[in-house]
Amino acid sequence: MHGDFLAEARGAEGKLTGGLALLSGYLNRVRAEEENILYLIAGDMVQGSIIDTEYKGCSTIEIMNYLAPDAVCLGNHEFDYGLPHLLFLEKLANFPIVNANLYLKPYNKRLMKPFHILRVDGLDVLIIGIITEKILADIAKDERISSFITLAEASSEVGRICNAYKRDDIDLTILLTHIGYESDLELAGMLDPRWGVDLIIGGHSHTMLERPALVNGVLIAQAGVGTDQVGRFDLVVDDDTNRVVEYNWQLVPINEGTAEPDRELQAYIESFKQVVDRKYNTIIGRFAEKLVHPSRVVETPLGNLTADALADSTGLDLVLVGSGFIRSAELGPVVTLGSFLACYGFDEALTRFTVTGSQLKRIFDHVMRPENRTGEGECYQVNGGLEAIYDERGKRLESLTLRGEPVEEGCRYTLGLPDYHYRNSASFLNVTSEELAELSEPRVVATSIRDVLEEYFRNNQNISRRVEGRLTYR
């Protein structure tokens, strides 16, 4: 959901689409029409809006208490405010948050409730939560947490729970996962059919599925991101065989044609919005035009401006900005403090490293490879002056130039990385943190990336950017 609380006017007619008031209206309608309903969420309820950021997820949990999901699994962004705060948010929730494969390392105890069993019209439904290995990147500094996190280990955890609790009276078994669609497919293939897993409801890769996949007898579905649509399964379950014998899947658009908005919830959300608007409606600056960031896996105008602002302000040869750092699909032309904070919801330090041309080539060869651009990898925006060309057919970096000159393997360059990407450089960049520190001592050039960006936008009015071919795939 990513804090997607508010409806937006779309199209020439300006019809309202998405938002929790309309989604609640649809849920209310279905709950009135059907007897046996499960409303499930596959992680990442929090982060993505200024309302969520201002209240550190508490507003989101309160609103979700109103929507009353039957079960939710952890996503990586549930950890954005820290482990202690996550445990606080769990206490606020009136619904079960399930995860089976995160452990408190010193005690070999699961961090969260691993599963939840629901009784629905005489049927017992077992729901198990599984997290992505990306969660380890978010909590890498927290030595209290470990995880059985590879797909094979996650499969074993599912088997352990099914073996212990899936008696004959468990009629339907659902995995709520936050590992991405490709990993869902792989996980399904690892499951022992005797465990009786029927469905995987997935998240993380924001995949929109017009029809579910079927792997190893397991139905797999995802419904994108945000509140513009909801995935709906209509299932018939045989309580003698404990299997799904009939199903229909659809992506239901959430708009004024689907349901009447829930006015009570709308007013409740508005109470949060009014507080935020009063505090954050001041103007930081103005762009020449609206700048967009429609995809994480390609170069974008807003991504180019973000990287340029950091490189210009710090004097670095190259800055890598994680595409996921930019939370909004568009920003401007008027940039308020609220829209700025919604766009840059995270904040961290920027550290300078001295690297060789050889290391830079290794980095771009790694991050531009096709398997990193499936929605589950870590992609980047880069500052102007750099041009990287990748050969798709040969699966190799074809050329890398900086300010019009080829990057030479033996030459040295200054590279800026946010802390999150520095801590996880081995997996994200194919260069270890030790290698990054070999040539010179790493130096923090900004303790707050957001401060740098805010000052840049205040002092550079009517700026614009285009897609220039900084990252090109042939």
C-alpha positions in Angstrom: 0.0 0.0 0.0 3.0 2.3 0.7 0.9 5.0 2.5 -1.3 5.6 -0.6 -4.1 7.1 1.4 -5.7 9.7 -0.9 -7.7 9.4 -4.1 -6.3 11.2 -7.2 -8.2 12.7 -10.1 -7.3 10.9 -13.3 -8.0 11.4 -17.0 -9.7 14.1 -18.9 -12.9 13.8 -16.8 -11.0 14.0 -13.5 -12.6 10.8 -12.0 -11.2 9.8 -8.6 -9.0 6.7 -8.5 -7.5 4.9 -5.6 -7.3 6.0 -2.0 -8.4 4.2 1.1 -11.8 5.8 1.3 -12.7 4.2 -2.1 -10.9 1.0 -1.2 -12.9 0.8 2.1 -16.1 1.4 0.1 -15.3 -1.6 -2.1 -14.5 -3.7 0.9 -17.7 -2.7 2.5 -19.6 -3.6 -0.6 -18.0 -7.1 -1.0 -18.4 -7.8 2.7 -22.1 -7.1 2.4 -22.5 -9.2 -0.8 -20.4 -12.2 0.2 -20.5 -14.3 3.4 -16.8 -15.5 3.6 -14.2 -12.8 3.0 -10.5 -12.6 3.8 -8.7 -9.3 3.3 -5.0 -9.9 3.2 -2.0 -7.6 2.7 1.4 -8.7 1.5 3.6 -6.2 3.3 4.7 -2.6 3.0 1.7 -0.9 4.5 3.9 2.0 5.7 6.2 4.5 4.0 5.5 6.5 0.9 3.4 9.4 2.1 4.1 12.4 4.3 1.2 11.4 6.6 2.9 8.1 7.3 6.3 9.7 7.8 5.0 12.4 10.1 3.4 9.8 12.4 6.1 7.2 11.9 3.5 4.6 10.7 1.1 5.1 13.7 -1.4 6.8 11.4 -1.2 3.9 8.9 -1.8 1.3 11.6 -4.8 3.3 13.0 -6.3 3.5 9.5 -5.6 -0.2 8.9 -7.4 -1.0 12.2 -10.4 0.7 10.5 -10.1 -1.4 7.4 -9.6 -4.6 9.6 -7.5 -6.9 7.4 -7.6 -10.5 8.5 -3.8 -10.9 8.2 -0.8 -9.0 7.1 2.8 -10.0 6.5 5.9 -8.0 7.1 7.5 -6.0 4.2 10.9 -4.5 4.2 9.5 -1.0 4.8 7.9 -2.0 8.0 11.4 -1.8 9.4 12.1 1.8 8.2 11.5 3.3 11.6 13.7 0.8 13.4 13.1 -2.6 15.0 11.8 -1.2 18.4 9.3 1.0 16.6 8.1 -2.0 14.5 7.4 -3.9 17.7 5.5 -0.9 19.0 3.4 -0.7 15.7 2.6 -4.4 16.1 1.1 -3.7 19.5 -1.0 -0.9 18.0 -2.4 -3.3 15.3 -5.7 -5.0 15.9 -4.9 -7.5 13.3 -2.2 -10.3 13.1 1.1 -9.4 11.5 2.7 -12.8 10.5 6.3 -13.7 9.7 7.8 -17.2 10.1 11.5 -16.7 9.2 12.9 -13.7 11.1 14.5 -14.8 14.4 15.9 -13.2 17.5 19.4 -14.6 17.1 20.6 -14.9 20.7 17.5 -16.9 21.7 16.5 -18.8 18.5 13.0 -17.3 18.9 10.9 -16.1 16.1 10.5 -12.3 16.1 6.8 -12.2 15.0 3.8 -14.5 15.1 4.7 -17.0 12.4 1.2 -18.0 11.3 -2.4 -17.3 11.9 -5.4 -19.8 11.7 -8.8 -18.3 10.7 -12.1 -20.1 11.0 -14.3 -19.3 8.0 -17.7 -20.9 7.7 -16.5 -24.2 9.0 -13.2 -24.1 7.1 -9.8 -23.6 8.8 -7.4 -21.3 6.9 -3.7 -21.3 7.8 -1.8 -18.1 6.8 2.0 -18.1 7.0 4.2 -15.0 6.4 7.6 -15.0 4.6 9.9 -12.0 4.1 12.3 -11.0 1.3 16.1 -11.3 1.8 16.1 -7.5 1.2 15.0 -7.2 4.8 18.6 -8.1 5.9 19.8 -5.0 4.0 17.5 -2.8 6.0 18.5 -4.2 9.4 22.1 -5.2 8.6 23.4 -3.2 11.6 21.0 -4.9 14.1 22.9 -7.9 15.4 19.9 -9.2 17.3 18.1 -10.3 14.2 18.9 -13.2 11.9 16.8 -15.0 9.4 16.3 -18.3 7.6 16.1 -16.1 4.6 17.2 -18.0 1.5 14.4 -19.5 -0.5 15.4 -23.0 0.5 15.5 -22.0 4.2 12.1 -20.2 3.8 10.7 -23.3 2.2 11.9 -25.3 5.2 10.2 -22.9 7.6 7.0 -23.3 5.7 7.4 -27.1 5.9 8.1 -27.0 9.6 4.9 -25.0 10.3 2.8 -27.2 8.0 4.1 -30.3 9.6 3.4 -29.1 13.1 0.0 -27.4 12.5 -1.5 -28.6 9.2 -3.8 -31.3 10.6 -6.7 -32.7 8.5 -8.9 -29.8 9.6 -6.7 -27.2 7.8 -8.6 -26.7 4.6 -6.7 -23.9 2.9 -3.1 -22.8 3.3 -1.9 -19.4 2.2 1.6 -18.0 2.1 1.7 -14.2 2.4 5.1 -13.3 1.0 7.2 -10.2 0.5 9.9 -11.6 -1.7 9.0 -10.5 -5.3 7.2 -12.4 -8.1 10.2 -14.2 -9.5 11.1 -15.5 -6.1 7.5 -16.5 -5.5 7.7 -18.7 -8.6 10.9 -20.2 -7.3 9.7 -20.7 -3.8 6.5 -22.5 -5.0 8.7 -25.0 -6.9 10.5 -25.9 -3.7 7.5 -26.6 -1.6 6.6 -30.3 -0.9 3.1 -30.8 -2.3 2.3 -32.9 0.8 2.5 -29.7 2.9 -0.7 -28.6 1.1 0.1 -25.0 0.3 -2.7 -23.7 -2.0 -1.9 -20.0 -2.6 0.9 -17.5 -2.6 -0.2 -13.9 -2.2 2.9 -11.9 -2.9 4.4 -8.4 -2.8 7.6 -6.4 -3.1 8.1 -6.4 -6.9 4.9 -4.5 -7.5 3.9 -7.0 -10.2 0.5 -6.6 -11.8 -0.9 -10.0 -12.8 -3.9 -10.3 -15.1 -4.0 -14.0 -14.3 -2.3 -16.0 -11.5 0.6 -18.3 -12.1 0.4 -22.0 -11.3 3.6 -23.7 -10.1 3.8 -27.0 -8.4 0.1 -26.9 -7.8 0.3 -23.5 -6.0 -1.6 -20.5 -7.3 0.5 -17.3 -7.2 -0.9 -13.8 -7.4 0.2 -10.2 -7.0 -1.8 -6.9 -7.4 0.8 -4.2 -8.0 1.3 -1.4 -5.6 -0.8 1.3 -4.0 -4.6 1.5 -3.8 -5.5 2.0 -7.4 -6.5 -1.6 -7.6 -7.1 -4.7 -5.4 -6.5 -8.3 -6.3 -9.6 -10.5 -5.8 -9.7 -14.3 -5.7 -13.1 -16.1 -5.7 -12.3 -19.6 -4.4 -14.2 -22.8 -4.0 -12.5 -25.1 -1.4 -13.3 -28.8 -1.0 -13.2 -29.6 2.7 -12.7 -33.3 2.0 -9.6 -33.0 -0.1 -8.5 -29.6 1.5 -7.8 -28.2 -2.0 -9.0 -25.3 -4.1 -11.2 -26.9 -6.8 -12.4 -23.7 -8.5 -11.1 -20.2 -8.7 -11.4 -16.8 -10.4 -8.9 -14.0 -10.2 -9.3 -10.4 -11.2 -7.6 -7.1 -10.7 -10.4 -4.8 -9.5 -9.9 -1.1 -10.3 -10.6 1.1 -7.3 -12.5 4.1 -8.6 -15.8 5.9 -8.4 -17.4 3.3 -10.6 -16.4 0.5 -8.3 -17.7 1.7 -5.0 -18.9 4.7 -3.1 -16.2 6.3 -0.9 -16.4 5.5 2.8 -17.1 9.0 4.1 -16.3 8.2 7.7 -12.8 6.9 6.8 -12.4 9.9 4.5 -13.0 12.3 7.3 -10.6 10.3 9.6 -7.8 10.4 7.0 -8.6 14.1 6.5 -7.9 14.8 10.2 -4.3 13.6 9.7 -4.0 15.4 6.4 -5.0 18.8 7.9 -2.3 18.6 10.6 0.3 17.7 7.9 -0.8 20.4 5.5 -0.6 23.1 8.1 2.9 22.1 9.0 4.3 21.2 5.5 2.5 23.5 3.0 5.4 26.0 2.7 7.0 26.3 -0.7 10.7 25.2 -1.1 11.0 26.1 -4.7 9.8 25.7 -8.2 10.9 23.6 -11.2 10.5 24.7 -14.8 8.1 21.8 -15.2 6.8 18.7 -13.5 9.6 16.1 -13.3 8.7 12.4 -13.3 10.1 9.2 -11.9 7.8 6.5 -13.5 10.2 3.5 -13.1 13.0 2.4 -10.9 14.8 0.4 -13.6 15.5 3.2 -16.1 17.0 6.7 -16.1 14.3 9.3 -15.2 14.2 13.2 -15.2 13.6 13.4 -11.5 16.4 10.8 -10.9 18.8 12.9 -13.0 18.0 16.0 -11.0 18.4 14.3 -7.7 21.8 12.8 -8.6 22.9 16.2 -10.2 22.0 18.1 -7.0 24.1 15.8 -4.8 27.1 15.7 -7.2 27.1 19.5 -7.7 26.7 20.2 -4.0 29.5 17.9 -2.9 31.9 18.2 -5.9 32.1 14.4 -6.4 32.9 12.8 -9.8 30.0 10.4 -9.5 27.0 9.9 -7.2 24.8 6.8 -7.2 21.3 7.4 -6.0 19.2 4.3 -5.3 16.1 4.6 -7.5 13.9 3.5 -4.6 15.2 6.6 -2.6 12.8 8.6 -4.8 9.3 7.7 -3.5 7.1 9.8 -5.7 6.3 9.2 -9.4 6.4 13.0 -10.0 7.5 16.2 -8.2 6.8 19.9 -9.1 6.5 22.2 -10.7 5.8 23.8 -7.3 7.7 21.9 -4.6 6.3 22.3 -1.1 8.0 20.9 2.0 5.2 18.3 2.2 5.7 17.1 -1.4 9.5 17.2 -0.9 9.3 15.0 2.2 6.9 12.6 0.6 9.2 12.2 -2.4 12.4 11.8 -0.2 10.9 9.8 2.6 14.2 8.4 3.8 17.2 10.3 5.0 20.8 9.2 5.5 24.4 10.3 5.2 26.4 10.5 1.9 29.9 9.1 2.1 32.8 9.8 -0.3 35.0 7.0 -1.6 38.0 6.9 -3.9 37.7 4.1 -6.4 39.5 2.9 -9.5 38.1 2.9 -13.0 38.2 -0.9 -12.8 35.9 -0.9 -9.8 33.5 1.6 -11.5 33.3 -0.7 -14.5 32.6 -3.7 -12.3 29.8 -1.7 -10.5 28.0 -0.7 -13.7 28.4 -4.1 -15.2 26.7 -5.5 -12.1 23.8 -3.0 -11.7 22.9 -2.8 -15.4 22.6 -6.5 -15.9 19.1 -7.7 -17.0 18.4 -9.9 -13.9 18.9 -6.8 -11.7 16.1 -5.0 -13.6 13.2 -7.3 -12.8 11.8 -5.1 -10.0 13.6 -7.1 -7.3 17.1 -5.7 -7.8 18.7 -2.4 -6.7 18.9 0.1 -9.6 20.4 3.6 -9.6 20.2 7.1 -10.9 23.5 8.9 -11.9 24.7 12.4 -12.3 25.3 14.2 -15.6 28.7 13.7 -17.3 28.5 9.9 -17.0 27.5 7.7 -19.8 27.2 3.9 -19.4 26.2 1.7 -22.3 25.2 -1.9 -21.7 25.1 -4.7 -24.3 21.9 -6.6 -23.6 22.6 -9.5 -25.9 26.2 -10.0 -24.7 25.2 -9.2 -21.1 28.2 -6.9 -20.5 29.1 -3.3 -20.0 30.0 -2.0 -23.4 31.5 1.4 -22.5 31.8 3.8 -19.6 32.7 7.5 -20.0 32.9 10.4 -17.6 32.8 14.0 -18.9 33.4 12.7 -22.4 36.5 10.7 -21.5 36.6 6.9 -21.2 36.9 5.7 -17.6 40.4 4.3 -17.3 40.9 1.2 -15.2 44.0 2.5 -13.4 42.6 6.1 -12.8 41.0 7.2 -9.5 37.6 8.7 -9.1 35.5 10.1 -6.2 32.2 8.2 -5.7 29.4 9.2 -3.4 27.1 6.5 -1.9 24.2 6.7 0.6 24.9 4.7 3.8 22.3 2.0 3.0 24.2 1.2 -0.3 27.6 1.4 1.3 26.5 -1.1 4.0 25.2 -3.4 1.3 27.8 -2.7 -1.4 28.8 -6.3 -1.8 25.4 -7.5 -3.0 24.2 -4.2 -4.5 27.4 -3.1 -6.3 29.6 -6.2 -6.5 32.3 -4.3 -4.6 32.8 -4.9 -0.9 33.0 -2.1 1.7 36.6 -3.1 2.4 37.4 -2.6 -1.3 35.7 0.8 -1.2 38.0 1.8 1.7 41.3 0.5 0.2 42.5 3.7 -1.6 41.5 6.3 1.0 39.6 6.6 4.2 35.9 7.0 3.5 34.6 10.4 4.4 31.0 11.6 5.2 30.4 14.6 3.0 26.8 15.1 4.2 25.1 13.7 7.3 21.7 14.4 5.6 21.1 13.9 1.9 17.7 15.5 2.4 19.3 18.7 3.7 21.5 18.9 0.7 18.6 18.4 -1.7 16.4 20.9 0.1 19.0 23.6 0.0 19.7 22.9 -3.7 16.0 23.2 -4.6 15.7 26.5 -2.6 18.7 28.1 -4.3 18.1 26.8 -7.9 14.8 28.0 -9.3 13.1 26.9 -12.5 15.5 24.0 -13.0 14.6 21.1 -15.3 16.0 17.8 -16.5 15.5 15.4 -19.4 16.4 11.8 -20.0 19.8 12.1 -21.7 21.1 8.6 -22.2 23.2 8.5 -19.0 22.2 4.8 -18.8 21.7 3.2 -22.2 20.8 -0.4 -23.0 21.5 -1.7 -26.5 
